[in-house]
Amino acid sequence: SAKSSNSHEGAAAGEISALEEAFRKFAVHGDTRATGKEMHGKNWSKLCKDCHIIDGKNVTTTDVDIVFSKIKGKSVRTITFEQFKEALQELSKKRFKGKSDEEALQEMYKLIEGKGPGLTGVTKTVASPTVSRLTDTSKFTGSHKERFDASGKGKGRAGREDLVDNSGYVSGYKHAGTYDHKVQGNK
């Protein structure tokens, strides 16, 4: 077939392996100038964290850093895809102790293939757990709870202060009508 004529250059454009695709996604992460052809140490360790190569037992952040420094050239700050595969091979022996080199490497690839930084294909703002935590009222406790209605909109002052007359309460405010009652009960 005509397609195989460029097989010496690796897969044709658009046919990169799932592994290389993941490599590229992480390689360009947070770096607008990155081409995806080489990866910085920072993104390498992010990849190892996000893909659970670092498991805290067999492979730690330190291991990942050491392998990176070992594989990359002396004067460069990045590794290529080929070096990336070497680094994975090094780590696979630690991560999947007791498996053959070949098996261990396959297991490594499985961890990475199809992955990307954070949640793949989701825009950053939505994927950030911090943001959803800040607007998820069910997680709120105490007085903060009263500052938002069920849809997560702020209630402004009404939620923060007990106004003496009930006109300040937002409809459906769950303590509506209890204020005067409380005061008299305390006399």
SULFEN-V435728 format. One record per helix or strand of 2 or more residues. SS is the DSSP state (A for helix, B for strand). FROM is the first residue (numbers start at 1). TO is the last residue. If there is no record, write none. Layout:
ss->(SS/SS)
from->(FROM/FROM)
to->(TO/TO)
This chain:
ss->(A/A/B/A/A/B/A/A/A/A/A/A/A/A/A)
from->(2/18/38/41/61/78/81/101/124/129/137/142/157/166/179)
to->(9/28/40/50/71/80/95/112/127/135/139/145/160/168/185)
